[in-house]
Amino acid sequence: MKTIQLTAKTQKDLLDSLLKRSPNHYGQYEAVVAEIIANVREKGDQAVFDYTKQFDKWEITAENIRVTEAEIEEAFAVTEEEFVEVMKRSAANIADFHKKQLRNSWIDTKEDGSILGQRILPIAVSGVYVPGGKAAYPSSVLMNVIPAKVAGVEKIIMTTPAGADGKVNPGTLVAAKIAGVDEIYKAGGAQAIAAMAYGTESIPKVDKITGPGNIFVALAKKACFGYVSIDSIAGPSEILVIADETANPRYVAADLLSQAEYDELASAILITTSKELAAEVEKQIEGFLQELSRTEIIRKSLDNYGYIIVAESMDSAVEAANAIASEHLEILTKDPYTVMTKIKNAGAIFLGEYSSEPLGDYYAGPNHILPTNGTAKFFSPLNVDDFMKKTSIISYSREALERAHNDIELFAKKEGLTAHANSIHVRFE
């Protein structure tokens, strides 16, 4: 990790470095993704079958593309019962948290006969993409599906790549069953995103696509946005820890490494007001690297995007944290709650030494699908509202419209829209 002093220049250099990890900086892959999408739109199932054979090395057909109940039962049989029960408890926590986000339709009626309101309804069909192989994360299945179920989505379909043997990761299937997925299809990559966006003979068109994936999946979601809604164009994982001299350096080091192990583009940053803590954290990291299993990935991640930043004050540390707008933000200080009140930009905030980031990834209940690459300045975690659509309701009586018609007609005429003005005017001829 690079240890630097926090200044205006080092903060700008850091932000520039982190932004290079955004999927928006991988334009060289866009032409490939566009070709895949175009082929799926034109050829439907056949294109999905061809790409599956090319990339995943197995023969997929209309008869075996959909996961059967027997395959799901087999997944339960080979998954440890203890793990199944843990997933069920996690799912219950996620559901409880997201139920608190539900909002009701509303109507406001006035004495003059005008009625205004908002009707809130779930989308009809939601699609979730789940990576396969070594990148299979059952926790993401729960996080993507359960908010949609809480919202009342009628139908949830999932696409996920199968291995060369045509089988899907058992943990993925168990999580899907627990969460309440209705249909699962063995398709991966940009071709799966295109299939859900436009529909094929086997895979139904959805209204929204959520879920993580590699750069091809991210660019496919970006390209299909507008034909369907998407959650976000997610970048690599990030953690930022704000700590003072009271923090336990061993905890800080362990938490930084919890994100660095995801991939070589992951970012792990410590901002501290204590030079002593900074030095001790670096020692602890080296110790952990002798024990952990994904050491090669972690080292590359830390070499590329790992920083220990020494700040002169907690206010300057908070200012830098708000500029970075990290996906995960841990506050390990003497008074974390006071520091939290000054944080404006973060995907999720973890307070105190017993609230490490994996608590949010797996179990606590808040969603772990979070904004990355500084987008926490204007995006939110995946939530129930993402699966809702809102319709405005307007009803005016003659009395109510009569009071407003001159204002409306004048507004329309000033914009040069005489037909707009006439639509109001004819009612008072």
RODO-2510 file (C-alpha; in nm, 4 decimals, decimal comma):
residues 429
     n   res          X          Y          Z
     1     m     0,0000     0,0000     0,0000
     2     k     0,1095     0,3554    -0,0654
     3     t     0,1305     0,5828     0,2398
     4     i     0,0741     0,9494     0,1586
     5     q     0,0035     1,2771     0,3348
     6     l    -0,3409     1,4200     0,2625
     7     t    -0,3203     1,7420     0,0606
     8     a    -0,5384     1,8976    -0,2104
     9     k    -0,3041     1,7528    -0,4749
    10     t    -0,2824     1,4011    -0,3326
    11     q    -0,6623     1,3945    -0,2964
    12     k    -0,7089     1,4943    -0,6625
    13     d    -0,4491     1,2396    -0,7787
    14     l    -0,6245     0,9690    -0,5751
    15     l    -0,9653     1,0502    -0,7231
    16     d    -0,8211     1,0446    -1,0761
    17     s    -0,6638     0,7055    -1,0072
    18     l    -0,9835     0,5538    -0,8675
    19     l    -1,1971     0,6752    -1,1586
    20     k    -0,9799     0,4798    -1,4025
    21     r    -1,1466     0,1629    -1,2685
    22     s    -1,4915     0,2662    -1,3941
    23     p    -1,6564     0,0504    -1,6643
    24     n    -1,6910     0,3751    -1,8600
    25     h    -1,3156     0,3558    -1,9220
    26     y    -1,3317     0,0207    -2,1031
    27     g    -1,4658     0,1374    -2,4363
    28     q    -1,2517    -0,1121    -2,6291
    29     y    -1,5026    -0,3823    -2,5352
    30     e    -1,8140    -0,1919    -2,6404
    31     a    -1,8025    -0,3056    -3,0044
    32     v    -1,7884    -0,6719    -2,8990
    33     v    -2,0802    -0,6243    -2,6605
    34     a    -2,2823    -0,4374    -2,9235
    35     e    -2,2337    -0,7250    -3,1688
    36     i    -2,3499    -0,9817    -2,9111
    37     i    -2,6598    -0,7765    -2,8310
    38     a    -2,7442    -0,7299    -3,1991
    39     n    -2,7136    -1,1034    -3,2633
    40     v    -2,9377    -1,1917    -2,9695
    41     r    -3,1999    -0,9374    -3,0838
    42     e    -3,1970    -1,0842    -3,4345
    43     k    -3,1529    -1,4573    -3,3710
    44     g    -3,2951    -1,5019    -3,0195
    45     d    -3,2296    -1,8426    -2,8649
    46     q    -2,9904    -1,9509    -3,1368
    47     a    -2,7499    -1,6672    -3,0618
    48     v    -2,7626    -1,7467    -2,6885
    49     f    -2,6950    -2,1146    -2,7658
    50     d    -2,4030    -2,0298    -2,9949
    51     y    -2,2377    -1,7933    -2,7469
    52     t    -2,2842    -2,0429    -2,4641
    53     k    -2,1053    -2,3094    -2,6651
    54     q    -1,8295    -2,0622    -2,7529
    55     f    -1,7715    -1,9153    -2,4068
    56     d    -1,9002    -2,1743    -2,1576
    57     k    -1,8103    -2,4869    -2,3571
    58     w    -2,1353    -2,6814    -2,3345
    59     e    -2,4313    -2,7598    -2,5594
    60     i    -2,7385    -2,5642    -2,4556
    61     t    -3,0813    -2,6197    -2,6121
    62     a    -3,4399    -2,5098    -2,5580
    63     e    -3,4901    -2,8325    -2,3642
    64     n    -3,2108    -2,7831    -2,1075
    65     i    -3,1746    -2,4048    -2,0801
    66     r    -3,4170    -2,3805    -1,7878
    67     v    -3,3188    -2,5147    -1,4458
    68     t    -3,5565    -2,7895    -1,3332
    69     e    -3,7015    -2,8576    -0,9898
    70     a    -3,4951    -3,1770    -0,9831
    71     e    -3,1766    -2,9724    -1,0275
    72     i    -3,2801    -2,7434    -0,7426
    73     e    -3,3498    -3,0443    -0,5192
    74     e    -3,0079    -3,1826    -0,6077
    75     a    -2,8500    -2,8486    -0,5125
    76     f    -3,0128    -2,8667    -0,1690
    77     a    -2,8911    -3,2244    -0,1295
    78     v    -2,5265    -3,1334    -0,1887
    79     t    -2,5287    -2,8093     0,0129
    80     e    -2,4452    -2,8257     0,3817
    81     e    -2,7605    -2,7984     0,5906
    82     e    -2,5890    -2,5493     0,8206
    83     f    -2,5193    -2,3195     0,5234
    84     v    -2,8810    -2,3492     0,4077
    85     e    -3,0008    -2,2402     0,7511
    86     v    -2,7572    -1,9472     0,7537
    87     m    -2,8929    -1,8326     0,4163
    88     k    -3,2474    -1,8550     0,5507
    89     r    -3,1580    -1,6382     0,8513
    90     s    -2,9816    -1,3898     0,6266
    91     a    -3,2849    -1,3799     0,3951
    92     a    -3,5137    -1,3067     0,6904
    93     n    -3,2936    -1,0147     0,7981
    94     i    -3,2862    -0,8749     0,4442
    95     a    -3,6642    -0,9041     0,4121
    96     d    -3,7247    -0,7351     0,7491
    97     f    -3,5026    -0,4417     0,6580
    98     h    -3,6558    -0,3891     0,3145
    99     k    -4,0163    -0,4141     0,4378
   100     k    -3,9558    -0,0870     0,6218
   101     q    -3,8958     0,0823     0,2849
   102     l    -4,2456     0,0134     0,1515
   103     r    -4,4539     0,3194     0,0687
   104     n    -4,8243     0,3538    -0,0052
   105     s    -5,0127     0,5277    -0,2812
   106     w    -5,1715     0,8568    -0,1724
   107     i    -5,4540     1,0934    -0,2682
   108     d    -5,4940     1,4618    -0,1717
   109     t    -5,8431     1,6089    -0,2152
   110     k    -5,9187     1,9799    -0,1885
   111     e    -6,2480     2,1637    -0,1325
   112     d    -6,2559     2,3054    -0,4883
   113     g    -6,2842     1,9539    -0,6295
   114     s    -5,9234     1,9077    -0,7372
   115     i    -5,7684     1,5690    -0,6672
   116     l    -5,3952     1,4993    -0,6855
   117     g    -5,2203     1,1798    -0,5974
   118     q    -4,9632     0,9172    -0,6695
   119     r    -5,0195     0,5511    -0,7436
   120     i    -4,7296     0,3220    -0,6510
   121     l    -4,7183    -0,0236    -0,8093
   122     p    -4,4472    -0,2889    -0,8540
   123     i    -4,2991    -0,3630    -1,1931
   124     a    -4,4332    -0,6811    -1,3520
   125     v    -4,1165    -0,8803    -1,4312
   126     s    -3,7729    -0,8441    -1,2756
   127     g    -3,4578    -1,0114    -1,4033
   128     v    -3,1469    -1,0802    -1,1982
   129     y    -2,8080    -1,1721    -1,3371
   130     v    -2,5849    -1,3945    -1,1238
   131     p    -2,2214    -1,4668    -1,2158
   132     g    -2,1097    -1,8290    -1,2296
   133     g    -1,7964    -2,0329    -1,1673
   134     k    -1,5533    -1,9017    -0,9071
   135     a    -1,7452    -1,5730    -0,8927
   136     a    -2,0702    -1,7293    -0,7690
   137     y    -2,2041    -1,5359    -0,4726
   138     p    -2,5291    -1,6671    -0,3180
   139     s    -2,5457    -1,3552    -0,1003
   140     s    -2,5980    -1,1408    -0,4112
   141     v    -2,8904    -1,3611    -0,5129
   142     l    -3,0608    -1,2807    -0,1822
   143     m    -2,9799    -0,9099    -0,2073
   144     n    -3,1141    -0,8750    -0,5619
   145     v    -3,4253    -1,0877    -0,5326
   146     i    -3,5661    -1,0161    -0,1864
   147     p    -3,6278    -0,6413    -0,2374
   148     a    -3,8193    -0,7281    -0,5547
   149     k    -4,0269    -0,9830    -0,3650
   150     v    -4,0986    -0,7309    -0,0893
   151     a    -4,2025    -0,4781    -0,3546
   152     g    -4,4558    -0,7289    -0,4890
   153     v    -4,2990    -0,8030    -0,8289
   154     e    -4,5181    -1,0648    -0,9983
   155     k    -4,2421    -1,2644    -1,1684
   156     i    -3,8684    -1,2868    -1,1040
   157     i    -3,6398    -1,4644    -1,3471
   158     m    -3,2693    -1,5308    -1,3101
   159     t    -2,9947    -1,6000    -1,5596
   160     t    -2,6635    -1,7517    -1,4573
   161     p    -2,3975    -1,9394    -1,6545
   162     a    -2,3551    -2,3126    -1,6083
   163     g    -2,0235    -2,4929    -1,6041
   164     a    -1,8945    -2,7127    -1,8852
   165     d    -2,1025    -2,9940    -1,7318
   166     g    -2,4219    -2,7922    -1,7737
   167     k    -2,4707    -2,7535    -1,3990
   168     v    -2,5245    -2,4315    -1,2034
   169     n    -2,3431    -2,3581    -0,8779
   170     p    -2,5496    -2,5313    -0,6034
   171     g    -2,5272    -2,2375    -0,3636
   172     t    -2,6718    -2,0094    -0,6291
   173     l    -2,9701    -2,2408    -0,6813
   174     v    -3,0342    -2,2808    -0,3084
   175     a    -3,0250    -1,9034    -0,2564
   176     a    -3,2596    -1,8524    -0,5525
   177     k    -3,5128    -2,0957    -0,4078
   178     i    -3,4952    -1,9351    -0,0632
   179     a    -3,5333    -1,5859    -0,2087
   180     g    -3,8269    -1,6818    -0,4297
   181     v    -3,7005    -1,6794    -0,7893
   182     d    -3,9679    -1,8074    -1,0282
   183     e    -3,7576    -1,9181    -1,3267
   184     i    -3,3838    -1,9806    -1,3696
   185     y    -3,2073    -1,9978    -1,7064
   186     k    -2,8570    -2,1253    -1,7796
   187     a    -2,7173    -1,8293    -1,9692
   188     g    -2,4332    -1,5937    -1,8885
   189     g    -2,2423    -1,2931    -2,0136
   190     a    -2,3626    -1,0116    -2,2359
   191     q    -2,5865    -1,2580    -2,4226
   192     a    -2,7886    -1,3235    -2,1050
   193     i    -2,8369    -0,9513    -2,0477
   194     a    -2,9537    -0,9065    -2,4068
   195     a    -3,1902    -1,2024    -2,3752
   196     m    -3,3562    -1,0515    -2,0691
   197     a    -3,3666    -0,7057    -2,2248
   198     y    -3,5304    -0,8092    -2,5515
   199     g    -3,6652    -1,1579    -2,4877
   200     t    -3,5993    -1,4781    -2,6811
   201     e    -3,8037    -1,7896    -2,7528
   202     s    -3,6994    -1,9340    -2,4144
   203     i    -3,6058    -1,6370    -2,1944
   204     p    -3,8823    -1,3831    -2,1273
   205     k    -3,8304    -1,0091    -2,1571
   206     v    -3,8051    -0,8337    -1,8209
   207     d    -3,8725    -0,4776    -1,7067
   208     k    -3,5576    -0,4365    -1,4982
   209     i    -3,2193    -0,6103    -1,4779
   210     t    -3,0145    -0,6115    -1,1585
   211     g    -2,7061    -0,7989    -1,0486
   212     p    -2,3262    -0,7874    -1,0778
   213     g    -2,1044    -0,9219    -1,3525
   214     n    -1,7790    -0,8767    -1,5411
   215     i    -1,6990    -0,5880    -1,7744
   216     f    -1,8992    -0,7448    -2,0600
   217     v    -2,2061    -0,7774    -1,8388
   218     a    -2,1658    -0,4206    -1,7129
   219     l    -2,1349    -0,2800    -2,0660
   220     a    -2,4302    -0,4889    -2,1855
   221     k    -2,6483    -0,3475    -1,9085
   222     k    -2,5362     0,0014    -2,0069
   223     a    -2,6158    -0,0636    -2,3738
   224     c    -2,9604    -0,2093    -2,2984
   225     f    -3,0625     0,0697    -2,0614
   226     g    -3,3729     0,2341    -2,2013
   227     y    -3,5151    -0,0919    -2,3346
   228     v    -3,5120    -0,2061    -1,9744
   229     s    -3,4281    -0,0389    -1,6458
   230     i    -3,1078    -0,1408    -1,4688
   231     d    -2,9773    -0,1057    -1,1156
   232     s    -2,6380     0,0471    -1,1996
   233     i    -2,3209    -0,0013    -1,3979
   234     a    -2,1187    -0,1365    -1,1099
   235     g    -1,7459    -0,0912    -1,0813
   236     p    -1,4938    -0,2854    -0,8688
   237     s    -1,5467    -0,3116    -0,4938
   238     e    -1,4226    -0,0423    -0,2554
   239     i    -1,3694     0,0144     0,1145
   240     l    -1,2645     0,3289     0,2947
   241     v    -1,1845     0,3277     0,6662
   242     i    -1,1713     0,6469     0,8718
   243     a    -0,9756     0,5794     1,1921
   244     d    -0,8105     0,7691     1,4737
   245     e    -0,5577     0,6689     1,7379
   246     t    -0,8204     0,4681     1,9281
   247     a    -0,8740     0,2193     1,6452
   248     n    -0,7473    -0,1386     1,6678
   249     p    -0,4888    -0,1673     1,3859
   250     r    -0,5485    -0,5406     1,3494
   251     y    -0,9204    -0,4809     1,2882
   252     v    -0,8455    -0,2021     1,0415
   253     a    -0,6021    -0,4182     0,8443
   254     a    -0,8417    -0,7131     0,8340
   255     d    -1,1252    -0,4922     0,7106
   256     l    -0,9170    -0,3345     0,4343
   257     l    -0,8182    -0,6795     0,3083
   258     s    -1,1810    -0,7957     0,3095
   259     q    -1,2390    -0,5902    -0,0061
   260     a    -0,8944    -0,6149    -0,1619
   261     e    -0,9457    -0,9896    -0,2103
   262     y    -1,2318    -0,9415    -0,4604
   263     d    -1,0182    -0,8567    -0,7619
   264     e    -0,7095    -0,6688    -0,8744
   265     l    -0,9111    -0,3501    -0,9349
   266     a    -1,0631    -0,3405    -0,5864
   267     s    -0,9773    -0,0378    -0,3775
   268     a    -0,8851    -0,0348    -0,0050
   269     i    -0,8149     0,3024     0,1579
   270     l    -0,7394     0,4049     0,5148
   271     i    -0,7619     0,7707     0,6149
   272     t    -0,6265     0,8283     0,9628
   273     t    -0,5193     1,1135     1,1864
   274     s    -0,2576     0,8915     1,3537
   275     k     0,0841     0,8238     1,1985
   276     e     0,1386     0,5499     1,4559
   277     l    -0,1802     0,3718     1,3531
   278     a    -0,0863     0,4030     0,9857
   279     a     0,2473     0,2301     1,0464
   280     e     0,0957    -0,0450     1,2600
   281     v    -0,1810    -0,1163     1,0079
   282     e     0,0798    -0,1683     0,7374
   283     k     0,2583    -0,4219     0,9599
   284     q    -0,0654    -0,6040     1,0329
   285     i    -0,1462    -0,6251     0,6611
   286     e     0,1868    -0,7940     0,5916
   287     g     0,1145    -1,0421     0,8682
   288     f    -0,2284    -1,1276     0,7301
   289     l    -0,0837    -1,1762     0,3818
   290     q     0,1129    -1,4709     0,5175
   291     e    -0,2129    -1,6391     0,6212
   292     l    -0,4832    -1,5573     0,3649
   293     s    -0,5680    -1,7627     0,0561
   294     r    -0,6099    -1,4966    -0,2143
   295     t    -0,2748    -1,3311    -0,1502
   296     e    -0,1807    -1,2772    -0,5147
   297     i    -0,5034    -1,0892    -0,5914
   298     i    -0,4796    -0,8912    -0,2659
   299     r    -0,1218    -0,7797    -0,3322
   300     k    -0,2047    -0,6569    -0,6825
   301     s    -0,5111    -0,4772    -0,5527
   302     l    -0,3118    -0,3057    -0,2780
   303     d    -0,0259    -0,2201    -0,5149
   304     n    -0,2650    -0,0598    -0,7633
   305     y    -0,5384     0,0959    -0,5498
   306     g    -0,4396     0,0559    -0,1849
   307     y    -0,3682     0,3745     0,0113
   308     i    -0,2913     0,4744     0,3674
   309     i    -0,3584     0,8467     0,3925
   310     v    -0,2483     1,0524     0,6916
   311     a    -0,4717     1,3539     0,7555
   312     e    -0,3983     1,6500     0,9803
   313     s    -0,7483     1,6553     1,1275
   314     m    -1,0683     1,4531     1,1391
   315     d    -1,2458     1,7283     0,9438
   316     s    -1,0003     1,6963     0,6554
   317     a    -1,0374     1,3161     0,6699
   318     v    -1,4154     1,3510     0,6422
   319     e    -1,3802     1,5994     0,3568
   320     a    -1,1662     1,3503     0,1653
   321     a    -1,4100     1,0674     0,2394
   322     n    -1,6977     1,2737     0,0998
   323     a    -1,4959     1,3454    -0,2145
   324     i    -1,4158     0,9758    -0,2634
   325     a    -1,7789     0,8698    -0,1920
   326     s    -1,6799     0,5108    -0,1258
   327     e    -1,9021     0,2073    -0,1677
   328     h    -1,8290     0,0915     0,1892
   329     l    -1,7250     0,3334     0,4649
   330     e    -1,6152     0,2183     0,8084
   331     i    -1,5745     0,4690     1,0909
   332     l    -1,3424     0,3430     1,3657
   333     t    -1,2993     0,6465     1,5883
   334     k    -1,3534     0,7458     1,9492
   335     d    -1,6974     0,8867     1,8609
   336     p    -1,8069     0,7297     1,5301
   337     y    -2,1612     0,8644     1,5518
   338     t    -2,0460     1,2269     1,5534
   339     v    -1,8191     1,1603     1,2555
   340     m    -2,1098     0,9919     1,0753
   341     t    -2,3190     1,3095     1,0932
   342     k    -2,0589     1,4816     0,8747
   343     i    -2,0574     1,2103     0,6067
   344     k    -2,2598     1,3078     0,3006
   345     n    -2,1488     1,0519     0,0422
   346     a    -2,1193     0,6761     0,1030
   347     g    -2,2958     0,3632    -0,0151
   348     a    -2,3121     0,2082     0,3321
   349     i    -2,1679     0,3269     0,6637
   350     f    -2,0390     0,0873     0,9295
   351     l    -1,9989     0,2289     1,2796
   352     g    -1,7653     0,0967     1,5472
   353     e    -1,5197    -0,1878     1,5685
   354     y    -1,7844    -0,4622     1,5758
   355     s    -1,9547    -0,3518     1,2537
   356     s    -1,7054    -0,4685     0,9931
   357     e    -1,8009    -0,4625     0,6263
   358     p    -1,8789    -0,8365     0,5838
   359     l    -2,1647    -0,7902     0,8313
   360     g    -2,3363    -0,5871     0,5602
   361     d    -2,2298    -0,8171     0,2785
   362     y    -2,3963    -1,1221     0,4259
   363     y    -2,6254    -1,0795     0,7183
   364     a    -2,7401    -0,7532     0,8762
   365     g    -3,0173    -0,6793     0,6255
   366     p    -2,9304    -0,3561     0,4381
   367     n    -2,8570    -0,4202     0,0731
   368     h    -2,5015    -0,4852    -0,0383
   369     i    -2,5692    -0,3754    -0,3971
   370     l    -2,4115    -0,0323    -0,3530
   371     p    -2,2971     0,2608    -0,5689
   372     t    -1,9280     0,2517    -0,6669
   373     n    -1,6723     0,4799    -0,8339
   374     g    -1,7914     0,7925    -0,6569
   375     t    -2,1534     0,7478    -0,7642
   376     a    -2,2675     0,7465    -0,4008
   377     k    -2,2839     1,1229    -0,4543
   378     f    -2,6039     1,0672    -0,6523
   379     f    -2,7007     0,6974    -0,6389
   380     s    -2,8426     0,4856    -0,3552
   381     p    -2,8178     0,1197    -0,2512
   382     l    -3,0555    -0,1195    -0,4247
   383     n    -3,3896    -0,0881    -0,2482
   384     v    -3,7626    -0,1564    -0,2748
   385     d    -3,8227     0,1657    -0,4695
   386     d    -3,6044     0,0267    -0,7493
   387     f    -3,8778    -0,2273    -0,8191
   388     m    -4,1646     0,0196    -0,7991
   389     k    -4,3075     0,2579    -1,0563
   390     k    -4,5035     0,5674    -0,9706
   391     t    -4,7958     0,7135    -1,1643
   392     s    -4,9292     1,0646    -1,1010
   393     i    -5,3064     1,1172    -1,0620
   394     i    -5,4717     1,4473    -1,1587
   395     s    -5,8415     1,5309    -1,1467
   396     y    -5,9778     1,8897    -1,1527
   397     s    -6,3389     1,9992    -1,1266
   398     r    -6,4666     2,2810    -1,3529
   399     e    -6,4436     2,5166    -1,0549
   400     a    -6,0817     2,4277    -0,9878
   401     l    -5,9804     2,4568    -1,3538
   402     e    -6,1639     2,7861    -1,3953
   403     r    -5,9452     2,9456    -1,1293
   404     a    -5,6298     2,8324    -1,3100
   405     h    -5,7169     2,8392    -1,6809
   406     n    -5,5858     3,1894    -1,7559
   407     d    -5,2511     3,1044    -1,5948
   408     i    -5,2209     2,7808    -1,7917
   409     e    -5,3160     2,9430    -2,1231
   410     l    -5,0630     3,2218    -2,0712
   411     f    -4,7884     2,9705    -1,9865
   412     a    -4,8657     2,7671    -2,3001
   413     k    -4,8708     3,0751    -2,5276
   414     k    -4,5362     3,1930    -2,3890
   415     e    -4,3916     2,8582    -2,4929
   416     g    -4,5505     2,8894    -2,8376
   417     l    -4,7763     2,5883    -2,7835
   418     t    -5,1109     2,7266    -2,8949
   419     a    -5,2756     2,3839    -2,9107
   420     h    -5,1941     2,3417    -2,5432
   421     a    -5,3598     2,6739    -2,4681
   422     n    -5,6595     2,5858    -2,6861
   423     s    -5,7129     2,2558    -2,5020
   424     i    -5,7821     2,4609    -2,1893
   425     h    -5,9545     2,7552    -2,3611
   426     v    -6,2316     2,5496    -2,5324
   427     r    -6,3655     2,4482    -2,1936
   428     f    -6,4494     2,8122    -2,1105
   429     e    -6,5769     2,9447    -2,4447
***
